[in-house]
Amino acid sequence: MIRSIVFLASVFGLSITTSQAQINNAKTETIKVYGNCEMCEASIEKAATSKKISK
């Protein structure tokens, strides 16, 4: 009984630490885009405001 409680507590503790992970190699870059159509503008702005993207 005590083993299962300890196991569940450790699994719970590990799940909390992994859910708070952040992107460590995040950086901000400035780019210049040549174009002025509305469809392109919407696509570029959507891609630029996407969260948590890193390679």
PDB file of N, CA, C and O in Angstrom:
ATOM      1  N   MET A   1       0.829  -1.197   0.000  1.00  0.00           N
ATOM      2  CA  MET A   1       0.000   0.000   0.000  1.00  0.00           C
ATOM      3  C   MET A   1       0.871   1.258   0.000  1.00  0.00           C
ATOM      4  O   MET A   1       0.623   2.192  -0.762  1.00  0.00           O
ATOM      5  N   ILE A   2       1.869   1.273   0.840  1.00  0.00           N
ATOM      6  CA  ILE A   2       2.722   2.461   0.935  1.00  0.00           C
ATOM      7  C   ILE A   2       3.540   2.623  -0.345  1.00  0.00           C
ATOM      8  O   ILE A   2       3.833   3.746  -0.757  1.00  0.00           O
ATOM      9  N   ARG A   3       3.915   1.490  -0.982  1.00  0.00           N
ATOM     10  CA  ARG A   3       4.671   1.566  -2.228  1.00  0.00           C
ATOM     11  C   ARG A   3       3.854   2.249  -3.325  1.00  0.00           C
ATOM     12  O   ARG A   3       4.376   3.067  -4.083  1.00  0.00           O
ATOM     13  N   SER A   4       2.588   1.910  -3.398  1.00  0.00           N
ATOM     14  CA  SER A   4       1.753   2.511  -4.438  1.00  0.00           C
ATOM     15  C   SER A   4       1.541   4.003  -4.188  1.00  0.00           C
ATOM     16  O   SER A   4       1.463   4.782  -5.138  1.00  0.00           O
ATOM     17  N   ILE A   5       1.448   4.400  -2.946  1.00  0.00           N
ATOM     18  CA  ILE A   5       1.306   5.827  -2.627  1.00  0.00           C
ATOM     19  C   ILE A   5       2.574   6.583  -3.005  1.00  0.00           C
ATOM     20  O   ILE A   5       2.502   7.672  -3.574  1.00  0.00           O
ATOM     21  N   VAL A   6       3.724   6.014  -2.693  1.00  0.00           N
ATOM     22  CA  VAL A   6       4.997   6.652  -3.037  1.00  0.00           C
ATOM     23  C   VAL A   6       5.150   6.722  -4.558  1.00  0.00           C
ATOM     24  O   VAL A   6       5.597   7.737  -5.094  1.00  0.00           O
ATOM     25  N   PHE A   7       4.782   5.650  -5.244  1.00  0.00           N
ATOM     26  CA  PHE A   7       4.863   5.629  -6.704  1.00  0.00           C
ATOM     27  C   PHE A   7       3.961   6.695  -7.318  1.00  0.00           C
ATOM     28  O   PHE A   7       4.392   7.436  -8.202  1.00  0.00           O
ATOM     29  N   LEU A   8       2.733   6.778  -6.864  1.00  0.00           N
ATOM     30  CA  LEU A   8       1.802   7.774  -7.396  1.00  0.00           C
ATOM     31  C   LEU A   8       2.269   9.195  -7.101  1.00  0.00           C
ATOM     32  O   LEU A   8       2.114  10.087  -7.935  1.00  0.00           O
ATOM     33  N   ALA A   9       2.833   9.406  -5.931  1.00  0.00           N
ATOM     34  CA  ALA A   9       3.343  10.733  -5.582  1.00  0.00           C
ATOM     35  C   ALA A   9       4.518  11.110  -6.478  1.00  0.00           C
ATOM     36  O   ALA A   9       4.626  12.259  -6.905  1.00  0.00           O
ATOM     37  N   SER A  10       5.400  10.153  -6.766  1.00  0.00           N
ATOM     38  CA  SER A  10       6.541  10.459  -7.627  1.00  0.00           C
ATOM     39  C   SER A  10       6.099  10.713  -9.069  1.00  0.00           C
ATOM     40  O   SER A  10       6.643  11.601  -9.726  1.00  0.00           O
ATOM     41  N   VAL A  11       5.137   9.961  -9.566  1.00  0.00           N
ATOM     42  CA  VAL A  11       4.615  10.196 -10.915  1.00  0.00           C
ATOM     43  C   VAL A  11       3.952  11.567 -10.988  1.00  0.00           C
ATOM     44  O   VAL A  11       4.128  12.289 -11.969  1.00  0.00           O
ATOM     45  N   PHE A  12       3.209  11.922  -9.982  1.00  0.00           N
ATOM     46  CA  PHE A  12       2.566  13.235  -9.936  1.00  0.00           C
ATOM     47  C   PHE A  12       3.615  14.345  -9.917  1.00  0.00           C
ATOM     48  O   PHE A  12       3.473  15.343 -10.624  1.00  0.00           O
ATOM     49  N   GLY A  13       4.654  14.180  -9.122  1.00  0.00           N
ATOM     50  CA  GLY A  13       5.716  15.180  -9.051  1.00  0.00           C
ATOM     51  C   GLY A  13       6.440  15.349 -10.370  1.00  0.00           C
ATOM     52  O   GLY A  13       6.751  16.472 -10.767  1.00  0.00           O
ATOM     53  N   LEU A  14       6.713  14.248 -11.055  1.00  0.00           N
ATOM     54  CA  LEU A  14       7.390  14.328 -12.348  1.00  0.00           C
ATOM     55  C   LEU A  14       6.503  14.959 -13.410  1.00  0.00           C
ATOM     56  O   LEU A  14       6.996  15.684 -14.275  1.00  0.00           O
ATOM     57  N   SER A  15       5.218  14.699 -13.359  1.00  0.00           N
ATOM     58  CA  SER A  15       4.325  15.284 -14.357  1.00  0.00           C
ATOM     59  C   SER A  15       4.217  16.794 -14.190  1.00  0.00           C
ATOM     60  O   SER A  15       4.032  17.506 -15.177  1.00  0.00           O
ATOM     61  N   ILE A  16       4.326  17.286 -12.989  1.00  0.00           N
ATOM     62  CA  ILE A  16       4.278  18.736 -12.758  1.00  0.00           C
ATOM     63  C   ILE A  16       5.524  19.402 -13.335  1.00  0.00           C
ATOM     64  O   ILE A  16       5.423  20.456 -13.964  1.00  0.00           O
ATOM     65  N   THR A  17       6.692  18.806 -13.131  1.00  0.00           N
ATOM     66  CA  THR A  17       7.920  19.435 -13.618  1.00  0.00           C
ATOM     67  C   THR A  17       8.003  19.421 -15.133  1.00  0.00           C
ATOM     68  O   THR A  17       8.531  20.368 -15.717  1.00  0.00           O
ATOM     69  N   THR A  18       7.505  18.388 -15.791  1.00  0.00           N
ATOM     70  CA  THR A  18       7.568  18.360 -17.252  1.00  0.00           C
ATOM     71  C   THR A  18       6.519  19.256 -17.886  1.00  0.00           C
ATOM     72  O   THR A  18       6.715  19.717 -19.010  1.00  0.00           O
ATOM     73  N   SER A  19       5.428  19.514 -17.212  1.00  0.00           N
ATOM     74  CA  SER A  19       4.400  20.373 -17.793  1.00  0.00           C
ATOM     75  C   SER A  19       4.804  21.843 -17.761  1.00  0.00           C
ATOM     76  O   SER A  19       4.190  22.661 -18.446  1.00  0.00           O
ATOM     77  N   GLN A  20       5.812  22.192 -16.990  1.00  0.00           N
ATOM     78  CA  GLN A  20       6.252  23.577 -16.896  1.00  0.00           C
ATOM     79  C   GLN A  20       7.521  23.829 -17.707  1.00  0.00           C
ATOM     80  O   GLN A  20       8.194  24.837 -17.494  1.00  0.00           O
ATOM     81  N   ALA A  21       7.854  22.944 -18.621  1.00  0.00           N
ATOM     82  CA  ALA A  21       9.057  23.096 -19.434  1.00  0.00           C
ATOM     83  C   ALA A  21       8.906  24.284 -20.378  1.00  0.00           C
ATOM     84  O   ALA A  21       7.814  24.574 -20.867  1.00  0.00           O
ATOM     85  N   GLN A  22      10.019  24.960 -20.625  1.00  0.00           N
ATOM     86  CA  GLN A  22      10.020  26.113 -21.512  1.00  0.00           C
ATOM     87  C   GLN A  22      11.033  25.885 -22.623  1.00  0.00           C
ATOM     88  O   GLN A  22      11.885  25.001 -22.534  1.00  0.00           O
ATOM     89  N   ILE A  23      10.929  26.686 -23.661  1.00  0.00           N
ATOM     90  CA  ILE A  23      11.897  26.609 -24.748  1.00  0.00           C
ATOM     91  C   ILE A  23      13.169  27.303 -24.282  1.00  0.00           C
ATOM     92  O   ILE A  23      13.159  28.502 -24.001  1.00  0.00           O
ATOM     93  N   ASN A  24      14.265  26.553 -24.200  1.00  0.00           N
ATOM     94  CA  ASN A  24      15.510  27.114 -23.690  1.00  0.00           C
ATOM     95  C   ASN A  24      16.299  27.867 -24.751  1.00  0.00           C
ATOM     96  O   ASN A  24      17.041  28.792 -24.420  1.00  0.00           O
ATOM     97  N   ASN A  25      16.157  27.496 -26.004  1.00  0.00           N
ATOM     98  CA  ASN A  25      16.936  28.142 -27.056  1.00  0.00           C
ATOM     99  C   ASN A  25      16.122  29.171 -27.831  1.00  0.00           C
ATOM    100  O   ASN A  25      16.372  29.400 -29.015  1.00  0.00           O
ATOM    101  N   ALA A  26      15.157  29.785 -27.173  1.00  0.00           N
ATOM    102  CA  ALA A  26      14.296  30.768 -27.838  1.00  0.00           C
ATOM    103  C   ALA A  26      15.079  32.050 -28.111  1.00  0.00           C
ATOM    104  O   ALA A  26      15.857  32.505 -27.273  1.00  0.00           O
ATOM    105  N   LYS A  27      14.867  32.624 -29.288  1.00  0.00           N
ATOM    106  CA  LYS A  27      15.481  33.906 -29.611  1.00  0.00           C
ATOM    107  C   LYS A  27      14.551  34.673 -30.537  1.00  0.00           C
ATOM    108  O   LYS A  27      13.695  34.087 -31.200  1.00  0.00           O
ATOM    109  N   THR A  28      14.723  35.964 -30.576  1.00  0.00           N
ATOM    110  CA  THR A  28      13.890  36.837 -31.397  1.00  0.00           C
ATOM    111  C   THR A  28      14.680  37.259 -32.624  1.00  0.00           C
ATOM    112  O   THR A  28      15.842  37.653 -32.527  1.00  0.00           O
ATOM    113  N   GLU A  29      14.040  37.172 -33.765  1.00  0.00           N
ATOM    114  CA  GLU A  29      14.680  37.600 -35.004  1.00  0.00           C
ATOM    115  C   GLU A  29      13.772  38.574 -35.736  1.00  0.00           C
ATOM    116  O   GLU A  29      12.548  38.450 -35.689  1.00  0.00           O
ATOM    117  N   THR A  30      14.370  39.536 -36.408  1.00  0.00           N
ATOM    118  CA  THR A  30      13.634  40.512 -37.204  1.00  0.00           C
ATOM    119  C   THR A  30      13.878  40.206 -38.676  1.00  0.00           C
ATOM    120  O   THR A  30      15.018  40.032 -39.107  1.00  0.00           O
ATOM    121  N   ILE A  31      12.797  40.144 -39.438  1.00  0.00           N
ATOM    122  CA  ILE A  31      12.919  39.865 -40.864  1.00  0.00           C
ATOM    123  C   ILE A  31      12.166  40.921 -41.651  1.00  0.00           C
ATOM    124  O   ILE A  31      11.269  41.579 -41.124  1.00  0.00           O
ATOM    125  N   LYS A  32      12.534  41.080 -42.910  1.00  0.00           N
ATOM    126  CA  LYS A  32      11.831  42.007 -43.795  1.00  0.00           C
ATOM    127  C   LYS A  32      11.152  41.181 -44.877  1.00  0.00           C
ATOM    128  O   LYS A  32      11.780  40.335 -45.513  1.00  0.00           O
ATOM    129  N   VAL A  33       9.870  41.432 -45.078  1.00  0.00           N
ATOM    130  CA  VAL A  33       9.086  40.693 -46.063  1.00  0.00           C
ATOM    131  C   VAL A  33       8.630  41.666 -47.135  1.00  0.00           C
ATOM    132  O   VAL A  33       8.029  42.699 -46.841  1.00  0.00           O
ATOM    133  N   TYR A  34       8.924  41.323 -48.382  1.00  0.00           N
ATOM    134  CA  TYR A  34       8.495  42.142 -49.513  1.00  0.00           C
ATOM    135  C   TYR A  34       7.189  41.571 -50.053  1.00  0.00           C
ATOM    136  O   TYR A  34       7.150  40.426 -50.501  1.00  0.00           O
ATOM    137  N   GLY A  35       6.156  42.338 -50.013  1.00  0.00           N
ATOM    138  CA  GLY A  35       4.847  41.909 -50.486  1.00  0.00           C
ATOM    139  C   GLY A  35       3.785  42.761 -49.822  1.00  0.00           C
ATOM    140  O   GLY A  35       4.008  43.316 -48.746  1.00  0.00           O
ATOM    141  N   ASN A  36       2.631  42.865 -50.461  1.00  0.00           N
ATOM    142  CA  ASN A  36       1.611  43.724 -49.884  1.00  0.00           C
ATOM    143  C   ASN A  36       0.193  43.207 -50.084  1.00  0.00           C
ATOM    144  O   ASN A  36      -0.752  43.974 -49.898  1.00  0.00           O
ATOM    145  N   CYS A  37      -0.002  41.939 -50.454  1.00  0.00           N
ATOM    146  CA  CYS A  37      -1.373  41.452 -50.612  1.00  0.00           C
ATOM    147  C   CYS A  37      -1.944  41.069 -49.242  1.00  0.00           C
ATOM    148  O   CYS A  37      -1.192  40.722 -48.331  1.00  0.00           O
ATOM    149  N   GLU A  38      -3.241  41.131 -49.098  1.00  0.00           N
ATOM    150  CA  GLU A  38      -3.899  40.882 -47.812  1.00  0.00           C
ATOM    151  C   GLU A  38      -3.772  39.425 -47.376  1.00  0.00           C
ATOM    152  O   GLU A  38      -3.604  39.146 -46.189  1.00  0.00           O
ATOM    153  N   MET A  39      -3.852  38.498 -48.326  1.00  0.00           N
ATOM    154  CA  MET A  39      -3.763  37.087 -47.978  1.00  0.00           C
ATOM    155  C   MET A  39      -2.367  36.755 -47.441  1.00  0.00           C
ATOM    156  O   MET A  39      -2.236  36.028 -46.457  1.00  0.00           O
ATOM    157  N   CYS A  40      -1.340  37.282 -48.083  1.00  0.00           N
ATOM    158  CA  CYS A  40       0.029  37.043 -47.623  1.00  0.00           C
ATOM    159  C   CYS A  40       0.247  37.667 -46.249  1.00  0.00           C
ATOM    160  O   CYS A  40       0.882  37.064 -45.384  1.00  0.00           O
ATOM    161  N   GLU A  41      -0.267  38.845 -46.053  1.00  0.00           N
ATOM    162  CA  GLU A  41      -0.116  39.539 -44.777  1.00  0.00           C
ATOM    163  C   GLU A  41      -0.729  38.726 -43.641  1.00  0.00           C
ATOM    164  O   GLU A  41      -0.132  38.607 -42.571  1.00  0.00           O
ATOM    165  N   ALA A  42      -1.911  38.170 -43.864  1.00  0.00           N
ATOM    166  CA  ALA A  42      -2.565  37.362 -42.835  1.00  0.00           C
ATOM    167  C   ALA A  42      -1.760  36.105 -42.532  1.00  0.00           C
ATOM    168  O   ALA A  42      -1.632  35.724 -41.368  1.00  0.00           O
ATOM    169  N   SER A  43      -1.219  35.459 -43.552  1.00  0.00           N
ATOM    170  CA  SER A  43      -0.422  34.242 -43.349  1.00  0.00           C
ATOM    171  C   SER A  43       0.845  34.536 -42.569  1.00  0.00           C
ATOM    172  O   SER A  43       1.206  33.794 -41.656  1.00  0.00           O
ATOM    173  N   ILE A  44       1.514  35.610 -42.928  1.00  0.00           N
ATOM    174  CA  ILE A  44       2.769  35.969 -42.268  1.00  0.00           C
ATOM    175  C   ILE A  44       2.518  36.354 -40.818  1.00  0.00           C
ATOM    176  O   ILE A  44       3.271  35.941 -39.936  1.00  0.00           O
ATOM    177  N   GLU A  45       1.480  37.132 -40.553  1.00  0.00           N
ATOM    178  CA  GLU A  45       1.186  37.530 -39.181  1.00  0.00           C
ATOM    179  C   GLU A  45       0.785  36.332 -38.329  1.00  0.00           C
ATOM    180  O   GLU A  45       1.136  36.267 -37.151  1.00  0.00           O
ATOM    181  N   LYS A  46       0.059  35.392 -38.907  1.00  0.00           N
ATOM    182  CA  LYS A  46      -0.323  34.191 -38.168  1.00  0.00           C
ATOM    183  C   LYS A  46       0.915  33.370 -37.816  1.00  0.00           C
ATOM    184  O   LYS A  46       1.030  32.873 -36.695  1.00  0.00           O
ATOM    185  N   ALA A  47       1.834  33.225 -38.754  1.00  0.00           N
ATOM    186  CA  ALA A  47       3.061  32.471 -38.499  1.00  0.00           C
ATOM    187  C   ALA A  47       3.944  33.184 -37.485  1.00  0.00           C
ATOM    188  O   ALA A  47       4.609  32.538 -36.676  1.00  0.00           O
ATOM    189  N   ALA A  48       3.955  34.496 -37.525  1.00  0.00           N
ATOM    190  CA  ALA A  48       4.814  35.260 -36.624  1.00  0.00           C
ATOM    191  C   ALA A  48       4.315  35.239 -35.190  1.00  0.00           C
ATOM    192  O   ALA A  48       5.112  35.366 -34.260  1.00  0.00           O
ATOM    193  N   THR A  49       3.020  35.083 -34.994  1.00  0.00           N
ATOM    194  CA  THR A  49       2.486  35.113 -33.637  1.00  0.00           C
ATOM    195  C   THR A  49       2.244  33.728 -33.057  1.00  0.00           C
ATOM    196  O   THR A  49       1.649  33.608 -31.986  1.00  0.00           O
ATOM    197  N   SER A  50       2.691  32.680 -33.740  1.00  0.00           N
ATOM    198  CA  SER A  50       2.549  31.322 -33.205  1.00  0.00           C
ATOM    199  C   SER A  50       3.416  31.176 -31.963  1.00  0.00           C
ATOM    200  O   SER A  50       4.534  31.689 -31.920  1.00  0.00           O
ATOM    201  N   LYS A  51       2.911  30.484 -30.965  1.00  0.00           N
ATOM    202  CA  LYS A  51       3.611  30.328 -29.693  1.00  0.00           C
ATOM    203  C   LYS A  51       4.403  29.025 -29.657  1.00  0.00           C
ATOM    204  O   LYS A  51       4.041  28.033 -30.289  1.00  0.00           O
ATOM    205  N   LYS A  52       5.479  29.061 -28.909  1.00  0.00           N
ATOM    206  CA  LYS A  52       6.287  27.880 -28.578  1.00  0.00           C
ATOM    207  C   LYS A  52       6.770  27.117 -29.801  1.00  0.00           C
ATOM    208  O   LYS A  52       6.594  25.902 -29.888  1.00  0.00           O
ATOM    209  N   ILE A  53       7.369  27.816 -30.731  1.00  0.00           N
ATOM    210  CA  ILE A  53       7.937  27.168 -31.905  1.00  0.00           C
ATOM    211  C   ILE A  53       9.451  27.295 -31.813  1.00  0.00           C
ATOM    212  O   ILE A  53       9.989  28.390 -31.649  1.00  0.00           O
ATOM    213  N   SER A  54      10.109  26.183 -31.918  1.00  0.00           N
ATOM    214  CA  SER A  54      11.560  26.179 -31.861  1.00  0.00           C
ATOM    215  C   SER A  54      12.081  24.995 -32.650  1.00  0.00           C
ATOM    216  O   SER A  54      11.439  23.945 -32.693  1.00  0.00           O
ATOM    217  N   LYS A  55      13.229  25.153 -33.269  1.00  0.00           N
ATOM    218  CA  LYS A  55      13.850  24.044 -34.002  1.00  0.00           C
ATOM    219  C   LYS A  55      15.246  23.827 -33.491  1.00  0.00           C
ATOM    220  O   LYS A  55      15.949  22.939 -33.972  1.00  0.00           O
TER     221      LYS A  55
END
